[in-house]
Amino acid sequence: LSTSPFAADDGILAGGAIDLPVFSVSSGKISYQIMVTNQTTTTDVRITSALSAIGDLLALDGLGSTLTSSVLASLKDLPAEEDMDVLAVLPFGLKYTMMGLDHVRVRPYVVGAFGVYVTITDQNPTLTVDPRLEGAFIGGVVPQALELAARGVPEGQGDIRFGGNVGAGAEFRVAGRSSLGFEYRFHKIEGTNG
């Protein structure tokens, strides 16, 4: 379970990590860690397409009663469902595992990682004014062109930003080389509400 960046609703995060032990220190070990995660969430939002500004300009020019102007003016303050996926690729991480509690089969640890976060979003407004405007809006502006959708070209607004995370957790040895772990990570992506 995860909270989401960019003021979106809570979501679900899944991923994996590879720990490569580097060296031992006093009562623990340092590992190099590579991590990849994907977080997904759906949020109810309100959007105003930038195309509505064209409707405002047409109205100022005395064309406000035209069909074009009324269609563009309808693109204001639309209720929409926003789908967001955040893919984190963190190839530079360190993990310090404390092994002083091995006698009770517990290994607490702290982690930190740095990498890139790829965010893909689209907004699906409730809109029936013009069939050419149906579909997921990209960047809250307009849906993908019908010709691109027919070709199966992926849609959505993508963004790549640097970021990182820090966290702590514990592994509980269950049997032999098997363990059950719990951890908390705080991710920070560059930019507002990251």
PyMOL commands that set and color helices and strands:
alter all, ss='L'
color gray80, all
select helices_A, chain A and resi 52-60+67-73+102-104+131-133+146-151
alter helices_A, ss='H'
color red, helices_A
select strands_A, chain A and resi 12-25+28-47+78-98+106-125+137-138+142-143+157-175+178-189
alter strands_A, ss='S'
color yellow, strands_A
deselect
rebuild
show_as cartoon
